[in-house]
Amino acid sequence: MINQVTLVGRLTRDPELKKTPDGTAVSQIMLAVNRHFRNHNGEIETDFVPCTLWRKAAENTCTYCRKGSVIGITGRLQTRHYDNKEGKRVYVTEVVAETVRFLGSKPQDAMPEQKKEEVPIGNQ
């Protein structure tokens, strides 16, 4: 079986670095990807794809990328579920990144020595 996704798009917001309880870096981003055709009104539509980055890919993306940065991602499509506060099962489909490439120029405010706030999250 093959489960491989390749996307090139722009970040919809600044990436945020979080840590799992065991200290693993993770970042959940939204990638805006334009379609390669126009709809019936002649407009180009955009898909917003949730992506999860782990470890060094998450750390580097949070350090060097900002809202609007163009990145390329290869990874796998994954579906997971959880029960929300009302007890209803919610399904989430996302791309789990295996590699991330920075395709745009480096923003002026992205400095490697910048300290990012690390927010702990639950087990992943």
HUBEL-V527359 format. One line per field, one symbol per residue. phi: phi as a letter, one per 20 degrees, with the letter a starting at -180 (. if undefined). psi: psi as a letter, one per 40 degrees, with the letter a starting at -180 (. if undefined). A space follows every 10 residues. Layout:
# HUBEL-V527359
phi = ???
psi = ???
This chain:
# HUBEL-V527359
phi = .dccccccad febffceccf genffbbdcd decffebdff endeecdddf cddclfffff fffddcgnfe cdcdacecdc bbeffenefd dcdbdefdcc dedeffffee dgefeefddf cffd
psi = ihghhhihai heihihhihi deehhihhih hhhiifiiae eeihihihhh ihhibddddd dddeiiheih ihhiaihhhi iihadeehhh hhhihhhdih hheiihideg hdehhihhhi iih.
